Amino acid sequence: MIKLNVQDETSRLRAVILGIAESNGPIPKVEDAYDPKSIEHIKAGTYPLEKDMIQEMEALNKVFKKYDVKVYRPKVIPNYNQIFSRDIAFVIEDKLVKSNILPDREKEINAIQYILDQINPAKIIETTDDIHFEGGDVMLWNNHIFIGTYKGEDYKDIITARTNMKGVNFIKNLFPNKIVKEFDLVKSNTIARDNSLHLDCCFQPVGKDKAIIHKEGFKNEEDYNYLVNLFGMENLFHISKDEMYQMFSNVFSISDQVVVSEKNFTRLNNWLREQGFTVEEVPYAEIGKQEGLLRCTTIPLIRD
């Protein structure tokens, strides 16, 4: 049996689900894409090729093997995008919460059923269809659970809004001893540089007391200030709109000393090293064209 344990974003990783790029399917039509960055690349003829994405995910897999992390992969569904596993489920403490994701993607959870079968069924949480969240919006930090959401009246029309206030309140009720803090994110169906698809697209903790942040990703300055007060301005690495677009905040921590980052994120990677981190650089820019990066492709199951 898999004994789930995830208390934060940066404790030493022991087991993880890593998405898979094999049999990824044809390049989607514009009307079938779920985010503005994918639409940009479909229109430009630069949408990522399956062979390149397989190589990128294998580079991350090699890093996990280097650090002796147990890696689970979804079963391959023919002609189906299964790269962004973080969207379909996430672990808080010893519970795995199944997401209510976009209806077109419901098959993805079936591809990890063999993993779920190794988990105590009492620890697997499901919800009703009106409660929405995706793992990219849910982030653990000490006694906090940070959740990205969208509070606009037009929620149902915003395809990039993936977590609603019903989802936030569900997590609050499930973990009454935690401080659950939601953040209203800036969303756009059409302009990728103005779209915080998930919380981890504009913010993520690293190490014991530091974080990467994009101020303009938060609709309300009070939300940004909450994080400044919690972490301290001197511990925040601020990223520009273009760096947010490239997914600078969507790195992944193997421990509070080891961060996996995209190899082209020179400014960030230099800062991380200056702070004493070991930075494992991997190529992930092709996957990034679908508005997701390293954190998006993983579901941590066990951390120390």
N, C-alpha and C positions, 0 to 999 in steps of 0.2 A: 504493500500500500504506500501511496505517496502522502506523507504527513506535511500538509501545507504550512508554511510560515513565512509571511512577508509583513514586516513591521514598518519598513521605510524604503526609500529609493536607493540606498547606497550601501547597506550591509552586504557582507560577502555572499555572493551568489553561489548556490549549490545546484539548482535545477531550474530549467527554463524551457518554455515552448518557443521555438523559432519558426516563423512562417516559412513558406516554401514557394518557389517561383516556377517549378516544373509545370508544364501544361497550363500556362497562364492564360491561354485563350487569345483570340484576335484583338487587335487594337480596337478599343470601343468606339462607337459612334459618339459624336459630341453630345447628342441628347441623352446618352446613357451614362455619361461621366458624372461622378459624384462631387467634384470639387473644381474650382476655377483653374488650378495649376495644371491638372490633367488636361482640361479643355484647351489651354494654351498650347500644350505640346502636341495634342491631337491635330489641332489646326496648323501648327508649324511643321508637321511631319517629323517631329523629334521625340515622339513617344517612345519610351524605353523598349528595347528588344529583350525577349525572354532570355536569350543566351547571356546577355550582359548582366541581367538581374540574378540569374543563377550563380554566376561568378561572384557577384557582390555578396550574396547571402552566404556563399561558401567561405568567403574571407572572414565574415563574422563568426561562422561556425568554427573555423580554425582557431580564432581567438578564444572562444569558449573552451575548446579542447585543451588549449595551452594552459588554461587556468583550472582544468579538471572539473568543469561544469557539466553536469548531466543534461544532455540536449534531447528534447522530444520534438518531432516534426509532425505536422498534420499528414494524414493520408491524402494522396493526390486525387483530386476530383478533376476529371478531364476538362480542359478548356475553361478554367475557372480561376479567378484571381484569389490566391490564398496567402498573400504576402503579409498583410497587416493584421497579424494575430491579436494584437493588443485591443483591437476593436471588439472582439467577440466575447472576451471574458477577462476578468482581473481578480487578483487575490488580495484580500485584506485580512491580516492576522492569519487565522486558520480556515478562512472561508473563501470559496471560489464563487464569484458572482457572474452569472451569465448575463451578457448585455442583451438588450432589445435593439438590434441594429437594423439598418435599412433592409426592408423585406427581400430585396434581390440577393442579399448576402446570407440568408438564413442557413444555406447548406454548409457554410464554413464550420459551424459548431459540430455538425455530424462528423467532420473529418478529424476531430480530436476526441471523439467518443471513447476510443480505446484508452486514452489518458484519463478521462473522467471516470472510467470504470475502475481505475486504481485509487480513487479518492472516496473516502467515506461519504455516502450519499447524503447524510445529514449535514455535511459541510458544503454542499452545492446549493446555491441560492438562485431561485428563479423568480421572476416577477410577472405582473400583468402587462398587457401590450401598451397601456397608456403611460407606463413608467419607462423613461428613456435614459440610458447612459452608455457611453463607450469608454474603454479603458484609458484612452489618451486624455480624457478629462479628469481622471481620478488619480490623485497623487498623495502619497503618505509621507508625513514628516513629523517624527517624534509623536506627540500627542494630538497632532493635527491630521485631518483628511482635507486636502484642498480639492475642490471640484470646479471645473470650468462649466459654465452654463450659458444660456441665452434667454433673457427675460422679455424679449420683444413680443408684442401682440401678434406679430407675423411669424411666430416660431414655425408653424406648420408649412409655411412657404419657403423657409430658408433651409435648403438641403444641407448646408454646412453646419446647421445647428443640430447637435447630436445628443445633448444632455439637457433635459428639461428640469424644472423645479420639482416636479413629482419625483424625479430620479434623485435629486439632492435630498429631498425629505425622506425618501426611502432609506438612503444611506445613514442619515441622521438617526432614524429609528432603529436601524440594524446595529449601529455602534454608538449607543447613548453615552458612553464614557469618553468618546473622542470629541475634540473641537472640530466640527465640520464647518468649513468656511468656503462659501461659493464665490465665484468670480464671474461677473458678467463680461463676456468676451465680445470683441468686435468681429462681426461676420460679414462676408460678402459672397454671394453666389457667383459673381462675375469677375471680381478683381482680386487676384491671388495675393498681391502685396498688402491688401486691406483685410485679409481673412485669417483669423486665428481659428483654424479648423478644430483644434483641441487645446486644452490648457498646456500640454507639453510642446505645442508649437510656439508658445511665447514665454514659457517659464519652465525651469527644472532645477531642483537642488542638486548639488554635487558635494562630495565629501561630507564633513560633519557640520559645516556652518556656512556654506557658500551656495550661490545659485546663479544661473544664467537667466536674464530677463529682458523682455521687449516691452517697454512702458506703453507704447501705443497699441499693444494688443488688448489692453484692458479698457473697457468702456468707461469705467469710473475711476478717477484718480485716487479715490479713497481706497479702492482695492489694491492698486499699485503701492500706495503708501503703507498699507497693512503689511505687505511683504518687506518693504524697506525697513519698517520698524522691527519686524521679526528677525530679519537677517543682518541688518546694518548695511548702510550704503557702501561701506568699504568692502563688503563681502559679496557684492553683486557685480556681475559682468554684464553690462548693458549692450544689447545688440541692436543694430540699425534695422530699418524696414527691409532692406535688401538681404541682410544676414538672417532675419526671421524667415524671409521667403526661401532662402537656401536651407533652412531648418537647423540653424546653429544651436538652438536650445534642445533639439531632439537627439541628444547623445544618450549613452547608456552606461550605467555604472556597474562594474563587476564587484567593486568594493568601495570603501570610502577613500581609497588611495588610487584606484585604477578606473579610468574612464575610457570607453571606446568612442572614438569620434571620427567624422569624415576627414579624409586625408587633405582635402582642400581648405579646411577651416583654419587657416594659418594663424589668424589673429587670436582666435579662441584657444587653439592648441598651445600656442606660446604662453598665453595667460595661465592655462591650466598647469603647464610645466613650472611656470614661475611660482605657482601656489604649492608646488611639491607633488603634484599628481604624476603618476605614470600614465601616459596617453598612448593607447593602442589605436593607431590610425588604420582605417580600412577604406576602400573605395565604395561609396554608397550613393553617388550623385545620380545614377540612372534611376534607382528606386525613389530618390528624392523628387523626381519629376512628377510623382503621383501624390505630392503633398503629404508625405510621411517619411520618416527616416528610422534611425536605429531603435529608439524606444518603441515606435509604432509596430515594429516587426516581432516583438518579444512579449511573452507573458511569464514573468518570474513566478515560480512555484514555491521555491524554498530559498530563503536567505538565512544567514545566521541570526 
